[in-house]
Amino acid sequence: MPTVTTFPKSFASDNHAGVHPAVLAAIVEANTGDAPAYGADSWTRAMEDAFRAEFGDRATVYAMFNGTGANIVGLGLVLRPYDAVLCPATAHINTNECGAAERLLGTKLIPIPTENGKITVADIHDALSVLGNEHHSQPRVISISQVTECGTCYTPEEIAELAGFAHTRGLFLHMDGARLANAAAELGCPMRAITTDAGVDLLSFGGTKNGAMGAEAIVLLRPELDAPALFLRKQNMQLASKMRFVSAQLTALLTGGLWRENATHANAMAHRLADGIAGLPGVSLRHPVQSNAVFPVLPEKAIVELQRRYLFHVWDATENVVRWVTSFDTTADQVDTFTADVRLAVLGEADG
Ligand SMILES: Cc1ncc(COP(=O)(O)O)c(C=O)c1O
């Protein structure tokens, strides 16, 4: 047997969590006999039905292995060789995908500075002044993340405003929904209220952070985007041969509202964590808590002390901002133990 290293509850990422038992059970259930490959199987048909039930009859879905791939395939559907993507400077496509969009799509990303990871119509107005000017890459897509990389949520109205504006200027609205479930849970709305109904054109849907083993998807909310999707997915190495095992994971999350249960719990744990550190001297929140992430500013020595025992990332080393993320399986006890240790680390620091 190989040596296995396990950690106490990690607060570094919802990617550190395991797989939800219902997802594992769905994979086991799909492991029955043989089935056609590459999505020509009944688990994939069921998954497509589940997505239509959630996002509307016009939605088409293509399951993928990971979120970077979903973003690349999705954006690839709408970008011409001379196009650009407007996105918040903090966007995952801009900061954490190793230049995949630039290298694989040959596009230009135009990062927009934001306060809390959210862009507004006012923020992008100037960037559109180059439309029609052959000397400039042409903004073709506004890409937003819901939940944002700062843990904040766009309201349905804010998304609708961005979509309306994009459409009047001939642009598409892409949503990186790696944590879409957390946003819908926090806002108390169906997922379609912040996607289909708000005018989003294409969505990268996240399952992995919500309890899947590894299952993401692109959801196309405009039928005319559909035709090239099969080809681009294959060309970008996101087509699973044993697709049924990816599809079964997504269906498990979408069936019976498991996605909402998982996300609601993860968000509640983040709020509990934020409440537990409220009022500590020298501690503040960089961003409002609106999902399953907390971004506190901590005294530097407390960060060093806590990182001896816990896994989490320093988000901004110059300003001592850290990121704590909770997941579907984070327990209240784990949060309370962690919070107690944070208090000790911070108050010890204050005393010293
Ligand atoms: C906002 C966001 N988008 C996309 C991704 C997808 O990443 P991956 O390619 O690792 O699945 C992540 C993962 O952390 C993310 O946080």
The ligand as an SDF file (V2000), in Angstrom:
LIG
                    3D

 16 16  0  0  0  0  0  0  0  0999 V2000
  -13.5850   30.8420  -11.0330 C   0  0  0  0  0  0  0  0  0  0  0  0
  -12.9690   29.5870  -11.5460 C   0  0  0  0  0  0  0  0  0  0  0  0
  -13.1170   29.2760  -12.8370 N   0  0  0  0  0  0  0  0  0  0  0  0
  -12.6580   28.1320  -13.3540 C   0  0  0  0  0  0  0  0  0  0  0  0
  -11.9870   27.2380  -12.5580 C   0  0  0  0  0  0  0  0  0  0  0  0
  -11.6180   25.9520  -13.2140 C   0  0  0  0  0  0  0  0  0  0  0  0
  -10.4650   25.4170  -12.9430 O   0  0  0  0  0  0  0  0  0  0  0  0
   -9.9950   23.9390  -13.3410 P   0  0  0  0  0  0  0  0  0  0  0  0
   -9.5270   24.0110  -14.7460 O   0  0  0  0  0  0  0  0  0  0  0  0
   -8.9290   23.7230  -12.3600 O   0  0  0  0  0  0  0  0  0  0  0  0
  -11.1410   22.9940  -13.2050 O   0  0  0  0  0  0  0  0  0  0  0  0
  -11.7440   27.5330  -11.2100 C   0  0  0  0  0  0  0  0  0  0  0  0
  -10.9660   26.6210  -10.3390 C   0  0  0  0  0  0  0  0  0  0  0  0
  -10.4300   26.9450   -9.3300 O   0  0  0  0  0  0  0  0  0  0  0  0
  -12.2390   28.7420  -10.6890 C   0  0  0  0  0  0  0  0  0  0  0  0
  -12.0920   29.0590   -9.4050 O   0  0  0  0  0  0  0  0  0  0  0  0
  1  2  1  0
  2  3  1  0
  2 15  2  0
  3  4  2  0
  4  5  1  0
  5  6  1  0
  5 12  2  0
  6  7  1  0
  7  8  1  0
  8  9  2  0
  8 10  1  0
  8 11  1  0
 12 13  1  0
 12 15  1  0
 13 14  2  0
 15 16  1  0
M  END
$$$$
